[in-house]
């Protein structure tokens, strides 16, 4: 092989990265100094009933992937920014590379109807967070937020949603005449629209927010300390060679 100058091409090689296909997604590991994978990708929960196909959108913002993770445990911003009344059922807990939390959310949806859901959050490291919400006994909504750094100070977040419906859907055990699979697809379009709208509201906060190593905390901001201590394990030791 020769270059356009007629000289031999310089020696070059490509770096390979570990790749895993899971839950219909391709996960790529990029480790500091070529370190091998230290954990496996987060599994998406299994949905039961008539399940819609996944739908997704992506958006870019200035910031850091950790800001998305910190957003999951900031229950106070849900009312101020997303107009959702939040009751903490189980506060954020950190175990190895995982964190979990459970909330009860009440918010007003299209048409003025108020819906209450039991919402669970499960995150792994700083690259994946899954939110599942149960609306009564019949509707189960899943939203995955997958932030990936693309440049220094630049992040692309992918938002994926799915909806599952189990009969009976109507009160009193009456079945709906619309096939549940069709209804799940229609509801998933609304779920993706609603989730993307929430992420769009978070975007300016991530864009203009700065990282404070020792932030002045208000009452209720307590989980930020444990989360940052947990998150420190995902960064290389600054004193290492």
Helices and strands as residue ranges (DSSP letters): E 19-22, E 25-28, G 32-34, E 50-51, E 55-62, H 65-73, H 76-82, E 84-95, E 98-108, G 110-112, E 114-124, E 128-135, E 139-151, E 154-165, G 171-173, H 180-208, H 223-231, G 232-234
